[in-house]
Amino acid sequence: MSENALPRKLNSAQAASRRFSDAARDYDHHARVQKHSAQHLCQWLDQMLPVDFNPKACVDVGSGTGFLTEHLLNKFPESAVHAVDLAQGMLTELTRKYPTERLHTHLLNGEELAVEHLWIPNHSLLISGMCAQWFGNIEEAIRRWLSVSNTVAFSVLLDGSFQAWEVAHEDTGQTSGLRPLPRDDDLQDIMKALVAEGLAASTAHHTKNFLDHHPDGLSFARSLRAIGADQPRINHTPVNLRKVISALGEACTMNYHIGFYYLERP
């Protein structure tokens, strides 16, 4: 690792913490796809888990304001629920919404979460919704998550999302500032490797497209800023946004290509 890599990583995490904290108050109003994706993850998870599954503890990584946390609190009324997020503003809003002693919050970057940060009983459940696309090394994060819980389920925004936005940049001779996103093929390879190494006994996955409609491109750009998700890729040169919005025209639709993944330890 270069001498500048760690400070850059810390600065990136600190910037993300500030952005998401600032967005916390109105996050539920603007995060439409995040909410629908969380509902889909919960429905799929209900199909994957045994009918009598009753974890001793649950963890929501990148909890935000609690789309998944709410499900855990309601689905498993006897379990402690741990919400992990790097943005204090999100955790503050979460505890305001769900004032229960069963909810425990942890101000921590979910990518770094490991057993040394949070020890919970072995029979547990760790879930994460649309958080891992921000990670620098998603494979290492998944390995650490498996050290925390024996059942892991998560969703992640995948490569192939926001196609109309990318095309509008190409049509105007510009490069989009959207961050590179994980590929489903790569995530499948990670899961296969974990099984081969004996770290996971069974896995499952699927992908799903969610559509988000906007009156114009500016509305889409503002929607990303409203939820704190507007951090550009490293070394990105700002573009002429007017040209991009003009190329998109009116009534544009953005696709969110989301992967859903499930792993069980032996």
Residue pairs with C-beta under 8 A, 6 or more apart in sequence:
8 234
9 136
12 231
13 86
13 109
15 231
16 86
16 87
16 134
16 228
16 231
17 86
17 87
17 88
18 87
19 87
19 228
19 229
19 230
19 231
20 27
20 64
20 85
20 86
20 87
20 89
20 90
20 227
20 228
21 87
21 88
21 89
21 90
21 228
22 89
22 228
23 30
23 89
23 225
23 226
23 227
23 228
24 64
24 65
24 87
24 89
24 90
24 92
24 93
25 89
25 93
26 226
27 64
27 65
27 90
27 93
27 226
27 227
27 228
28 35
28 65
30 223
30 226
30 227
31 64
31 65
31 67
31 227
32 212
33 210
33 212
33 256
34 64
34 67
34 129
34 130
34 227
35 67
36 210
37 129
37 130
37 155
37 210
37 256
37 258
38 67
38 68
38 71
38 129
38 130
38 155
39 67
40 155
40 208
40 260
41 68
41 127
41 129
41 153
41 154
41 155
41 260
42 68
42 71
42 75
44 153
44 206
44 260
44 262
45 127
45 153
45 262
46 75
48 153
48 204
48 262
49 125
49 151
53 125
54 76
54 78
54 79
55 76
55 79
55 123
55 124
55 125
55 151
56 79
56 80
56 120
56 121
56 122
56 123
56 124
57 79
57 80
57 81
57 82
57 120
57 121
57 124
57 125
58 72
58 76
58 79
58 80
58 81
58 82
58 124
58 125
58 126
58 127
59 81
59 82
59 83
59 84
59 113
59 118
59 120
59 124
59 125
59 126
59 127
59 148
59 149
60 66
60 68
60 69
60 72
60 81
60 82
60 83
60 84
60 127
60 128
60 129
61 84
61 110
61 113
61 126
61 127
61 128
61 131
61 145
61 154
62 84
62 85
62 110
62 128
62 129
62 130
62 131
62 132
62 134
63 69
63 83
63 84
63 85
63 90
63 91
63 94
63 105
64 85
64 87
64 90
64 94
64 129
65 90
65 93
65 94
65 97
66 83
66 93
66 94
66 97
66 98
67 129
68 127
68 128
68 129
69 81
69 83
69 94
69 98
69 103
70 97
70 98
72 79
72 81
72 125
72 127
73 81
73 98
73 100
73 102
73 103
76 125
79 102
80 102
80 104
80 120
81 102
81 103
81 104
82 104
82 105
82 106
82 118
82 120
83 91
83 94
83 103
83 104
83 105
83 106
84 105
84 106
84 108
84 110
84 113
84 118
85 91
85 94
85 105
85 106
85 107
85 108
85 110
86 107
86 108
86 109
86 110
87 228
88 107
91 105
91 107
94 103
94 105
95 103
95 105
106 117
106 118
108 117
110 128
110 131
110 132
110 135
110 141
111 132
111 134
111 135
111 136
111 137
111 141
112 141
112 144
113 141
113 144
113 145
113 148
114 144
114 147
114 148
115 144
115 147
115 148
118 148
120 148
120 149
122 150
123 150
124 148
124 149
124 150
124 151
125 149
125 151
125 152
125 153
126 145
126 148
126 149
126 151
126 152
126 153
127 152
127 153
127 154
128 145
128 153
128 154
128 155
129 154
129 155
130 155
130 156
130 157
130 258
131 154
131 156
132 138
132 141
132 142
132 154
132 156
132 182
133 156
133 157
133 158
133 179
133 181
133 182
134 179
135 141
138 156
138 182
138 187
138 190
139 190
139 193
142 152
142 154
142 190
142 194
142 263
143 194
143 199
145 152
145 154
146 152
146 194
146 199
146 200
146 263
146 265
149 265
150 264
150 265
151 263
151 264
151 265
152 261
152 262
152 263
152 264
153 260
153 261
153 262
153 263
154 260
154 261
155 258
155 259
155 260
155 261
156 182
156 187
156 258
156 259
156 261
157 181
157 182
157 256
157 257
157 258
158 181
158 182
158 183
158 184
158 207
158 257
158 258
158 259
159 180
159 181
159 182
159 183
159 184
159 257
160 181
160 255
160 257
161 181
161 254
161 255
161 256
161 257
161 258
162 176
162 178
162 254
162 255
162 256
163 255
164 248
164 252
164 253
164 254
164 255
165 176
165 178
165 217
165 220
165 244
165 248
165 254
166 176
166 178
168 217
168 244
168 245
168 247
168 248
169 175
169 176
169 239
169 244
171 247
172 239
172 240
172 243
172 244
172 247
174 239
174 240
174 243
174 244
175 236
175 237
175 239
176 239
177 232
177 233
177 236
177 238
177 239
178 232
178 233
179 231
179 232
179 233
180 233
182 259
184 205
184 207
184 259
187 205
187 259
187 261
188 205
191 200
191 203
191 205
191 261
191 263
192 203
194 200
194 203
194 263
195 201
195 202
195 203
198 266
199 265
199 266
200 263
200 264
200 265
200 266
201 264
201 265
201 266
202 263
202 264
203 261
203 262
203 263
203 264
204 261
204 262
205 259
205 260
205 261
205 262
206 259
206 260
207 257
207 258
207 259
207 260
208 258
208 260
209 255
209 256
209 257
209 258
210 255
210 256
210 258
211 253
211 254
211 255
211 256
212 220
212 223
212 253
212 254
212 255
212 256
213 251
213 252
213 253
214 220
214 223
214 251
214 252
214 253
214 254
215 250
215 251
216 245
216 248
216 249
216 250
216 251
216 252
217 241
217 244
217 245
217 247
217 248
217 252
218 241
218 245
220 252
220 254
221 230
221 241
221 245
224 230
